[in-house]
Amino acid sequence: MENTCERKIFTFTSESLGEFEFKVKKAIDMGATHITISQIEKSRWQWERDLSDPYPNWGMLVTALFKIIVPEELKQWLPEDYAADNFELIKKRSEILKKHGLKGAFHMKEPCYLPEEVFRAHPEWRGPRCDHPRRAKNYYYSPCIDRPEILTMYTDAMEKLCSAVDIEYFHIFTNDSGGGICWSSGLYTGKNGPEWCRNIPMDQRIGKFLDALNSGTEKAGVDAWIEINSNIGIKEPEHEMDAMWQTLPDHQAVNKKTNTGKPLASELFLNWEYVLQPVKNIARPFSFIEAYEDSYYSGLPAAILTIDDTDFNEYYTLMDDFNSSPVKGLAARTLLIRKTAAKIVGEDKADDLVAVWDKTEKGIVHYLDTGLEGLVSCCINQRWLNRPFVLFPSELTPDEKDYFRKFQFQANDEAHANDLLDIQNSSFIRGYSGVFLATAALKKAIALFEEASKLVKDIAKASDSSLKTKLNLYADRIELLSCFMKNAMNAIRFQHVIDTTDYEREPEISSEWPLDAEKNLLLFEEITRAEIDNIHRIIKIIKGRENIMLLLAKTPELEDIFLMSPAIVNQLQTKTETMMNHLLDGKRLYVTHNK
């Protein structure tokens, strides 16, 4: 099938305008027509209203229109300075695109929840409750998009945005992360909203919303394509929204369907579940080029390509070679991957680097077999990485606990927070079989990552000094990924020890000789030692280059549930010291050796 993509949209992260322009130039070489410019600073003010509620950490991650353009009617409640800074940044990015002959693209969550004070003042604007009931301590409501005045706010904001910034593609997601649509089956709380709009057909509701957005872009003289998506992960599909595709105008899509019954855009995104974060720059050439091939031959009018950072620009090299001579199939893709490897390490070591990428990819697949989603969901959101594994977590002092507890994603109570296997108030791994299977998968992942890391170090030994330095850094990244897998495995096994321990029983002090210790005591001691050693290894790998190895908050004050502090080494040291101080807790629960 011939490639017919009209709009090729590149998405990437950048810490500065200089880095943004550098990546724009690279994207141009790959055929980019549009660049995503919607990334903004987190709306931390949403969380700071109640720091005991973790749920706003989802919402503050993402861009929303009123975080950039504050309608006159909402200026009393939304921070205008924050929005003005965001607007200025987006305009500066747009100027860079204009200089290079490109246009902008935008990702946003709509309709986004508003402060409760808005709805107390205007109860008629209150739309659906859009929080996740297990993960939020408070209720959060988005505005009702069946209200004409709400639609007018969206139209005016879109006109103002597109009059200042040339954006031709809008990708909207909803019913997640603090956004939601009235009476939609995809809301986490179930269908809900104001009674007066209950019986409005979903296609009419969504149609008017898209019309309002499109009206704003047309007033600004912009030919914008717009899609909105509500089908997320393993949630039940939104059948009412799915069914409206036949009524859409050209270049609009709902839940991946245009009026042709096909998606508006193909998507390449390797990190949907934050699989590898916070470890930086782990390359996945096999997955990348397969997804790029699918996108290239999709026959769809647009492509959204999210390009993650890597140490050797593997993805750009792969795209460049593919674009020069498109290939199809596993064998041809593998030869392309080998060609990229040869450009990095030379012909003699190319096969070894391909083997590294293969082992890395297989290790990631084994990790995903645990059902843990990404590293962020467990090692970061639950602070497995820096919280101490102890038998009596409720007895931890403020000094031993506060540095991690306030950044742990739990909403209900301390019992949930103390349970290592409670992931955002859901438990996906539990019991002997679950722990056995997850541990087996993680052991396979760990072995593959360790093999890959060693192989990179072997390649480095035969390389010149500049390449050797970069390869050794890459080897350390893969080893760090292995350490994260060990952290996950230790957490899962440790909680199983707790789950299978009788905390009501007094351990018997017997004079029997010789006497082996109880199995759970031996496991407690084994896992504790393994985790302490693992954390010390992490410290050795990252100390002095924390921000090179890990995605972290810019300052300790900006630490949140998704980003750990740049003072992570100190926190890890506190973890190991606390665990050492609580080693004797095992004697309170278990019979010890007597030999």
C-alpha positions as CSV (number, residue, x, y, z in Angstrom):
1,M,0.0,0.0,0.0
2,E,1.3,3.4,-0.9
3,N,2.0,5.9,1.8
4,T,-0.7,8.6,1.7
5,C,-0.1,10.4,4.9
6,E,-0.9,14.1,4.6
7,R,-0.1,15.2,8.1
8,K,2.9,13.6,9.8
9,I,2.9,14.8,13.4
10,F,6.0,14.4,15.6
11,T,5.7,14.5,19.4
12,F,8.7,14.6,21.7
13,T,9.8,16.2,25.0
14,S,12.1,19.2,25.3
15,E,13.5,21.0,28.3
16,S,14.2,24.3,26.5
17,L,13.3,26.1,23.3
18,G,16.8,25.4,22.0
19,E,16.3,21.7,22.5
20,F,12.8,22.0,20.9
21,E,14.2,23.6,17.8
22,F,17.0,21.0,17.5
23,K,14.5,18.2,17.5
24,V,12.2,20.1,15.1
25,K,15.1,20.1,12.6
26,K,15.6,16.4,13.1
27,A,11.9,15.8,12.6
28,I,11.9,17.8,9.3
29,D,14.5,15.4,7.9
30,M,12.1,12.6,8.7
31,G,9.3,14.2,6.8
32,A,7.4,15.9,9.6
33,T,4.7,18.4,8.7
34,H,3.4,19.1,12.2
35,I,5.0,19.2,15.7
36,T,3.1,18.8,19.0
37,I,3.5,22.0,20.9
38,S,1.0,21.5,23.8
39,Q,3.3,20.3,26.5
40,I,3.1,22.7,29.5
41,E,4.2,22.8,33.1
42,K,2.1,20.7,35.4
43,S,-0.9,22.4,36.9
44,R,0.3,21.8,40.4
45,W,-2.2,24.3,41.8
46,Q,-4.9,21.6,41.3
47,W,-3.1,19.2,43.7
48,E,-2.2,21.9,46.2
49,R,-5.8,22.5,47.0
50,D,-5.7,19.2,48.9
51,L,-2.3,17.5,49.0
52,S,-3.8,14.5,50.9
53,D,-5.7,13.6,47.7
54,P,-3.5,11.9,45.1
55,Y,-6.0,12.0,42.2
56,P,-5.2,15.5,40.9
57,N,-1.7,14.1,40.0
58,W,-3.3,12.5,37.0
59,G,-5.1,15.7,35.9
60,M,-2.2,18.0,36.4
61,L,-0.1,15.8,34.1
62,V,-2.0,16.8,31.0
63,T,-2.9,19.9,29.0
64,A,-6.4,21.4,28.9
65,L,-7.6,24.4,27.0
66,F,-8.5,26.5,30.0
67,K,-5.0,26.0,31.4
68,I,-3.9,28.1,28.5
69,I,-6.8,30.4,27.6
70,V,-8.9,31.4,30.7
71,P,-12.4,32.4,29.7
72,E,-13.7,35.6,31.2
73,E,-16.3,33.7,33.1
74,L,-13.7,31.6,34.9
75,K,-11.1,34.2,35.7
76,Q,-12.2,34.4,39.3
77,W,-11.2,30.7,39.9
78,L,-8.4,29.8,37.5
79,P,-4.8,31.1,37.8
80,E,-4.3,33.6,34.9
81,D,-0.6,33.9,35.5
82,Y,-0.1,30.2,35.0
83,A,-2.2,30.2,31.9
84,A,-0.4,33.3,30.5
85,D,3.0,31.6,30.9
86,N,1.7,28.5,29.1
87,F,0.3,30.6,26.3
88,E,3.6,32.4,25.9
89,L,5.6,29.2,25.7
90,I,3.2,27.7,23.1
91,K,3.5,30.9,21.0
92,K,7.3,30.7,21.1
93,R,7.3,27.1,20.0
94,S,4.9,28.1,17.2
95,E,7.3,30.8,16.0
96,I,10.0,28.2,15.7
97,L,7.7,26.0,13.6
98,K,6.8,29.0,11.4
99,K,10.4,29.7,10.8
100,H,10.9,26.1,9.5
101,G,7.6,26.0,7.5
102,L,5.8,23.6,9.9
103,K,2.5,23.8,11.7
104,G,1.4,22.8,15.2
105,A,-0.5,19.9,16.7
106,F,-2.2,19.8,20.1
107,H,-3.0,17.1,22.7
108,M,-5.4,17.9,25.4
109,K,-7.9,16.4,27.9
110,E,-11.4,17.8,27.6
111,P,-13.7,18.7,29.2
112,C,-11.3,19.1,32.1
113,Y,-12.6,19.3,35.7
114,L,-12.9,22.8,37.3
115,P,-12.5,23.9,40.9
116,E,-15.6,23.2,43.0
117,E,-16.1,26.9,43.7
118,V,-17.1,27.3,40.0
119,F,-20.0,25.0,40.4
120,R,-21.1,26.4,43.7
121,A,-21.4,29.8,42.0
122,H,-22.9,28.3,38.8
123,P,-24.6,25.0,39.7
124,E,-26.1,24.8,36.2
125,W,-22.6,24.3,34.8
126,R,-21.9,21.2,36.9
127,G,-21.4,18.3,34.5
128,P,-20.4,14.7,35.3
129,R,-18.4,13.5,38.2
130,C,-15.2,12.4,36.5
131,D,-12.9,11.2,39.3
132,H,-11.9,7.6,39.9
133,P,-13.8,6.7,43.1
134,R,-11.0,4.4,44.5
135,R,-8.2,6.8,43.8
136,A,-9.7,10.1,44.9
137,K,-10.6,11.5,48.3
138,N,-12.7,14.3,46.8
139,Y,-15.3,14.5,44.0
140,Y,-14.3,16.2,40.8
141,Y,-16.7,17.5,38.1
142,S,-16.1,18.6,34.6
143,P,-18.4,21.3,33.0
144,C,-21.5,20.1,31.2
145,I,-20.9,20.5,27.4
146,D,-24.6,20.5,26.8
147,R,-24.8,24.0,28.2
148,P,-24.6,26.6,25.4
149,E,-22.5,29.0,27.5
150,I,-19.9,26.3,28.2
151,L,-19.7,25.5,24.4
152,T,-19.3,29.3,23.8
153,M,-16.3,29.3,26.2
154,Y,-14.7,26.5,24.3
155,T,-15.3,28.2,20.9
156,D,-13.9,31.5,22.1
157,A,-10.9,29.9,23.7
158,M,-10.1,27.9,20.5
159,E,-10.4,31.0,18.4
160,K,-8.0,32.9,20.7
161,L,-5.5,30.0,20.7
162,C,-5.6,29.4,16.9
163,S,-5.5,33.1,16.1
164,A,-2.1,33.3,17.9
165,V,-0.8,29.9,17.1
166,D,-1.1,27.9,13.8
167,I,-2.5,24.5,15.0
168,E,-3.9,22.2,12.5
169,Y,-4.5,19.0,14.5
170,F,-6.2,18.5,17.8
171,H,-6.1,15.2,19.6
172,I,-8.5,15.1,22.6
173,F,-8.9,12.4,25.2
174,T,-11.7,12.2,27.7
175,N,-13.3,10.2,30.5
176,D,-9.9,9.8,32.2
177,S,-7.4,11.8,34.3
178,G,-10.0,14.3,35.5
179,G,-11.9,14.8,32.4
180,G,-15.4,13.5,31.4
181,I,-18.6,13.8,29.4
182,C,-22.1,13.7,30.8
183,W,-23.9,10.4,30.8
184,S,-21.0,8.6,29.2
185,S,-20.5,4.9,29.9
186,G,-16.8,5.4,30.1
187,L,-16.8,7.5,33.3
188,Y,-15.1,5.8,36.2
189,T,-18.1,6.4,38.4
190,G,-20.5,5.1,35.8
191,K,-23.0,7.1,33.8
192,N,-23.8,10.3,35.6
193,G,-24.5,14.0,35.0
194,P,-27.3,16.6,35.5
195,E,-30.8,15.2,35.1
196,W,-31.8,17.8,32.5
197,C,-29.4,16.4,29.9
198,R,-29.7,12.7,30.7
199,N,-31.7,11.9,27.5
200,I,-29.7,13.9,25.0
201,P,-28.3,11.4,22.5
202,M,-24.6,11.0,22.8
203,D,-24.0,11.6,19.1
204,Q,-25.7,15.0,19.4
205,R,-23.8,15.9,22.6
206,I,-20.4,15.0,21.1
207,G,-21.3,16.5,17.7
208,K,-22.1,19.9,19.2
209,F,-18.9,19.8,21.2
210,L,-16.8,19.1,18.2
211,D,-18.7,21.8,16.3
212,A,-18.0,24.3,19.0
213,L,-14.3,23.5,18.9
214,N,-14.2,23.5,15.1
215,S,-16.1,26.9,15.0
216,G,-13.3,28.4,17.0
217,T,-10.6,27.2,14.6
218,E,-12.6,28.3,11.6
219,K,-13.1,31.8,13.1
220,A,-9.3,31.9,13.4
221,G,-8.9,30.9,9.8
222,V,-7.3,27.5,10.6
223,D,-8.1,24.2,8.8
224,A,-8.0,22.0,11.9
225,W,-8.5,18.2,12.1
226,I,-10.0,17.2,15.4
227,E,-10.4,13.8,17.0
228,I,-11.7,12.8,20.4
229,N,-11.1,9.4,22.1
230,S,-12.7,7.9,25.2
231,N,-11.8,4.2,24.9
232,I,-8.9,3.6,27.3
233,G,-7.0,0.5,28.2
234,I,-9.2,-2.5,29.2
235,K,-12.3,-0.4,30.0
236,E,-15.5,-1.4,28.3
237,P,-15.7,0.4,24.9
238,E,-18.0,3.4,24.7
239,H,-20.5,1.9,22.3
240,E,-22.7,5.1,22.0
241,M,-19.7,7.2,21.0
242,D,-18.3,4.4,18.8
243,A,-21.6,4.4,16.8
244,M,-21.6,8.0,15.7
245,W,-18.8,7.9,13.2
246,Q,-21.1,7.9,10.1
247,T,-22.5,11.3,11.0
248,L,-19.1,13.0,11.3
249,P,-17.8,15.7,8.9
250,D,-14.6,15.1,7.0
251,H,-11.4,15.2,9.1
252,Q,-13.1,14.5,12.4
253,A,-12.9,11.3,14.4
254,V,-14.5,9.8,17.5
255,N,-13.0,6.8,19.2
256,K,-10.6,6.1,16.2
257,K,-13.3,6.3,13.5
258,T,-13.9,8.9,10.8
259,N,-16.9,8.9,8.5
260,T,-15.0,6.3,6.5
261,G,-15.1,3.9,9.4
262,K,-11.3,4.1,9.7
263,P,-9.1,6.1,12.1
264,L,-8.0,9.6,11.3
265,A,-4.4,8.9,12.3
266,S,-2.1,6.0,12.9
267,E,-0.2,6.2,16.2
268,L,3.3,5.2,17.3
269,F,3.7,5.4,21.0
270,L,5.9,2.9,22.8
271,N,5.4,4.2,26.3
272,W,1.6,4.4,26.9
273,E,1.8,2.8,30.3
274,Y,5.0,4.5,31.3
275,V,6.7,1.1,30.9
276,L,10.3,2.2,31.4
277,Q,10.1,5.5,33.3
278,P,11.9,6.8,35.2
279,V,14.8,5.1,33.6
280,K,16.0,7.2,30.7
281,N,16.9,6.5,27.1
282,I,16.3,2.7,26.8
283,A,16.1,2.0,23.1
284,R,13.5,-0.4,21.6
285,P,14.3,-0.6,17.9
286,F,12.4,-3.8,17.2
287,S,9.1,-2.4,18.6
288,F,9.7,1.0,17.1
289,I,10.4,0.0,13.5
290,E,7.5,-2.4,13.5
291,A,5.1,0.3,14.7
292,Y,6.6,2.7,12.2
293,E,6.1,0.2,9.4
294,D,2.5,-0.2,10.4
295,S,2.0,3.6,10.4
296,Y,3.7,4.0,7.1
297,Y,1.5,1.4,5.3
298,S,-1.7,2.3,7.2
299,G,-3.2,4.3,4.4
300,L,-4.5,6.9,6.9
301,P,-4.4,10.6,6.3
302,A,-2.4,11.4,9.4
303,A,0.3,9.9,11.6
304,I,1.2,10.7,15.2
305,L,4.7,9.6,16.0
306,T,6.0,9.9,19.6
307,I,9.8,9.8,19.5
308,D,11.5,9.0,22.8
309,D,15.0,10.0,23.6
310,T,17.8,7.5,23.1
311,D,21.6,7.8,23.4
312,F,22.4,6.9,19.8
313,N,19.5,8.4,17.9
314,E,18.4,4.9,16.9
315,Y,14.8,5.9,16.0
316,Y,15.8,8.7,13.7
317,T,18.4,6.5,11.9
318,L,15.8,3.8,11.5
319,M,13.2,6.2,10.1
320,D,15.7,7.8,7.7
321,D,16.7,4.4,6.2
322,F,13.1,3.3,6.1
323,N,12.0,6.4,4.3
324,S,14.8,6.1,1.8
325,S,13.8,2.5,1.0
326,P,10.6,1.3,2.6
327,V,10.6,-2.3,3.7
328,K,8.0,-4.8,4.9
329,G,8.2,-7.8,7.2
330,L,10.3,-9.0,10.1
331,A,13.3,-10.1,8.1
332,A,13.6,-6.8,6.3
333,R,13.1,-4.8,9.5
334,T,15.8,-6.9,11.2
335,L,18.3,-6.1,8.5
336,L,17.4,-2.4,8.9
337,I,18.0,-2.7,12.6
338,R,21.4,-4.3,11.9
339,K,22.3,-1.5,9.5
340,T,21.5,1.0,12.3
341,A,23.7,-1.0,14.7
342,A,26.6,-1.0,12.3
343,K,26.4,2.8,12.0
344,I,26.8,3.0,15.8
345,V,29.4,0.3,16.7
346,G,30.7,-0.8,13.3
347,E,30.3,-4.0,11.3
348,D,32.3,-6.2,13.7
349,K,30.0,-5.5,16.7
350,A,26.7,-4.9,14.9
351,D,25.3,-8.3,15.6
352,D,26.1,-7.9,19.3
353,L,24.3,-4.6,19.5
354,V,21.3,-6.2,17.7
355,A,21.4,-8.9,20.3
356,V,21.3,-6.3,23.1
357,W,18.2,-4.7,21.6
358,D,16.6,-8.1,21.2
359,K,17.3,-9.1,24.8
360,T,16.0,-5.7,26.0
361,E,12.8,-6.1,24.1
362,K,12.2,-9.6,25.4
363,G,12.9,-8.5,29.0
364,I,10.3,-5.7,28.7
365,V,7.7,-8.3,27.4
366,H,8.5,-10.5,30.4
367,Y,8.0,-7.6,32.7
368,L,4.7,-6.7,31.2
369,D,3.6,-10.3,31.8
370,T,3.4,-9.5,35.5
371,G,0.4,-7.3,34.8
372,L,2.0,-4.4,36.7
373,E,1.6,-2.0,33.7
374,G,4.7,0.3,33.8
375,L,7.4,1.0,36.4
376,V,5.7,4.2,37.2
377,S,2.6,2.4,38.5
378,C,4.5,0.5,41.2
379,C,8.1,1.6,41.7
380,I,7.2,5.3,41.5
381,N,3.4,5.8,42.3
382,Q,3.7,3.4,45.2
383,R,7.2,4.4,46.1
384,W,8.5,0.9,46.1
385,L,11.9,2.3,45.1
386,N,12.5,4.5,48.1
387,R,10.1,3.2,50.8
388,P,11.5,0.7,53.4
389,F,10.2,-2.9,53.3
390,V,9.4,-3.6,57.0
391,L,7.2,-6.0,58.8
392,F,5.4,-3.3,60.8
393,P,5.0,-0.4,58.4
394,S,2.4,1.2,60.7
395,E,5.1,1.7,63.4
396,L,7.4,3.8,61.2
397,T,8.1,7.2,62.7
398,P,7.5,10.4,60.8
399,D,11.3,10.6,60.0
400,E,11.2,7.1,58.6
401,K,7.9,7.6,56.6
402,D,7.0,11.2,55.7
403,Y,9.6,11.6,52.9
404,F,7.8,8.9,50.8
405,R,4.2,8.6,52.2
406,K,3.0,12.0,51.0
407,F,4.1,11.1,47.4
408,Q,2.5,7.7,47.4
409,F,-0.6,7.1,45.3
410,Q,-3.2,5.9,47.9
411,A,-6.5,7.4,48.7
412,N,-8.5,5.4,51.2
413,D,-6.5,4.8,54.3
414,E,-3.2,3.8,55.8
415,A,-3.9,0.1,55.6
416,H,-4.1,0.4,51.8
417,A,-1.0,2.6,51.8
418,N,1.0,0.0,53.9
419,D,0.2,-2.8,51.5
420,L,2.9,-3.1,48.9
421,L,0.7,-4.9,46.5
422,D,-2.1,-2.3,46.6
423,I,-1.6,-0.4,43.3
424,Q,-3.8,2.7,43.4
425,N,-6.3,0.9,45.5
426,S,-6.4,-2.2,43.3
427,S,-4.5,-5.4,43.8
428,F,-3.5,-7.2,40.6
429,I,-1.0,-9.7,42.1
430,R,-1.9,-11.7,45.3
431,G,-1.5,-15.2,46.7
432,Y,0.9,-17.9,45.9
433,S,0.1,-18.4,42.3
434,G,0.1,-14.6,41.5
435,V,3.4,-14.0,43.3
436,F,4.9,-17.1,41.7
437,L,4.0,-16.1,38.2
438,A,5.0,-12.5,38.6
439,T,8.3,-13.5,40.2
440,A,9.1,-16.0,37.4
441,A,8.4,-13.3,34.8
442,L,10.6,-10.8,36.6
443,K,13.5,-13.3,36.9
444,K,13.4,-13.8,33.2
445,A,13.4,-10.0,32.6
446,I,16.3,-9.5,35.1
447,A,18.4,-12.2,33.5
448,L,17.9,-10.7,30.0
449,F,18.7,-7.1,31.1
450,E,21.8,-8.3,32.9
451,E,22.9,-10.2,29.8
452,A,22.2,-7.1,27.7
453,S,24.2,-4.8,30.0
454,K,27.2,-7.2,30.0
455,L,27.1,-7.4,26.2
456,V,27.2,-3.6,25.9
457,K,30.2,-3.5,28.2
458,D,31.9,-6.1,26.1
459,I,31.3,-4.0,23.0
460,A,32.6,-0.9,24.8
461,K,35.9,-2.7,25.5
462,A,36.6,-2.9,21.8
463,S,35.5,0.7,21.0
464,D,37.3,4.0,20.9
465,S,37.2,6.3,23.9
466,S,34.3,8.5,23.0
467,L,32.1,5.6,21.9
468,K,33.3,3.6,24.9
469,T,32.0,6.3,27.3
470,K,28.6,6.4,25.6
471,L,28.3,2.6,25.6
472,N,29.2,2.3,29.2
473,L,26.5,4.8,30.1
474,Y,24.1,2.8,28.0
475,A,25.2,-0.4,29.8
476,D,24.5,1.3,33.1
477,R,21.1,2.3,32.0
478,I,20.2,-1.3,31.2
479,E,21.6,-2.5,34.5
480,L,19.6,0.2,36.3
481,L,16.5,-1.2,34.5
482,S,17.4,-4.6,35.9
483,C,17.7,-3.1,39.4
484,F,14.1,-1.7,39.0
485,M,12.9,-5.2,38.1
486,K,14.6,-6.5,41.3
487,N,12.9,-3.8,43.3
488,A,9.6,-4.9,41.9
489,M,10.3,-8.6,42.6
490,N,11.4,-7.9,46.1
491,A,8.3,-5.8,46.8
492,I,6.0,-8.5,45.6
493,R,7.7,-11.3,47.5
494,F,8.0,-9.2,50.7
495,Q,4.3,-8.4,50.8
496,H,3.6,-12.1,50.3
497,V,5.6,-12.8,53.4
498,I,3.5,-10.3,55.3
499,D,0.2,-11.7,53.8
500,T,1.1,-15.3,55.0
501,T,2.2,-14.3,58.5
502,D,0.0,-14.7,61.6
503,Y,0.4,-11.4,63.4
504,E,-1.7,-12.6,66.3
505,R,0.5,-15.5,67.2
506,E,3.4,-15.2,69.7
507,P,6.5,-17.0,68.4
508,E,7.3,-20.0,70.5
509,I,10.7,-20.0,72.2
510,S,11.5,-23.7,72.3
511,S,14.6,-25.4,73.7
512,E,14.4,-28.0,70.9
513,W,17.9,-28.6,69.5
514,P,18.7,-28.4,66.6
515,L,15.9,-26.2,65.3
516,D,15.5,-24.5,61.9
517,A,14.0,-21.1,61.7
518,E,10.5,-20.6,60.2
519,K,10.3,-20.3,56.5
520,N,8.9,-16.8,56.5
521,L,11.7,-15.6,58.7
522,L,14.3,-16.9,56.3
523,L,12.4,-15.3,53.4
524,F,12.1,-12.0,55.3
525,E,15.9,-12.0,55.9
526,E,16.7,-13.1,52.3
527,I,14.4,-10.5,50.7
528,T,15.5,-7.7,53.0
529,R,19.2,-8.3,52.3
530,A,18.5,-8.6,48.6
531,E,16.6,-5.3,48.5
532,I,19.3,-3.5,50.6
533,D,22.0,-4.7,48.3
534,N,19.9,-3.8,45.3
535,I,19.3,-0.2,46.5
536,H,23.0,0.2,47.2
537,R,23.7,-0.9,43.6
538,I,21.2,1.7,42.4
539,I,22.9,4.4,44.4
540,K,26.3,3.5,42.9
541,I,24.9,3.6,39.4
542,I,23.1,7.0,39.7
543,K,25.0,9.0,42.3
544,G,26.4,12.2,40.8
545,R,24.4,11.8,37.6
546,E,20.9,11.4,38.9
547,N,19.2,13.5,36.2
548,I,21.2,11.7,33.5
549,M,19.9,8.3,34.6
550,L,16.4,9.1,35.8
551,L,13.4,11.3,35.0
552,L,13.1,13.3,38.2
553,A,11.4,16.5,39.5
554,K,13.4,19.6,38.7
555,T,13.7,20.5,42.4
556,P,12.9,18.7,45.7
557,E,10.0,21.1,46.2
558,L,8.4,19.9,42.9
559,E,8.4,16.2,43.8
560,D,5.0,14.6,43.2
561,I,3.4,11.2,42.8
562,F,4.8,10.8,39.3
563,L,8.2,12.3,39.7
564,M,10.7,11.5,42.5
565,S,13.0,14.0,44.0
566,P,16.4,14.9,42.6
567,A,17.5,14.1,46.2
568,I,16.7,10.5,45.5
569,V,20.1,9.2,46.7
570,N,19.5,10.6,50.2
571,Q,16.0,9.0,50.2
572,L,17.4,5.6,49.1
573,Q,20.0,5.8,51.9
574,T,17.2,6.5,54.4
575,K,15.4,3.5,53.1
576,T,18.3,1.1,53.6
577,E,19.1,2.5,57.1
578,T,15.5,2.1,58.2
579,M,15.4,-1.5,56.9
580,M,18.6,-2.3,58.8
581,N,17.1,-0.7,62.0
582,H,14.1,-3.0,61.7
583,L,15.8,-6.3,61.0
584,L,15.1,-7.6,64.5
585,D,11.4,-7.2,63.9
586,G,11.4,-10.7,62.5
587,K,12.0,-12.1,66.0
588,R,8.6,-10.6,67.1
589,L,6.8,-12.9,64.6
590,Y,8.8,-16.0,63.9
591,V,10.6,-18.8,65.5
592,T,14.4,-18.4,65.0
593,H,17.2,-20.9,64.5
594,N,18.4,-22.9,67.5
595,K,21.5,-24.9,66.5
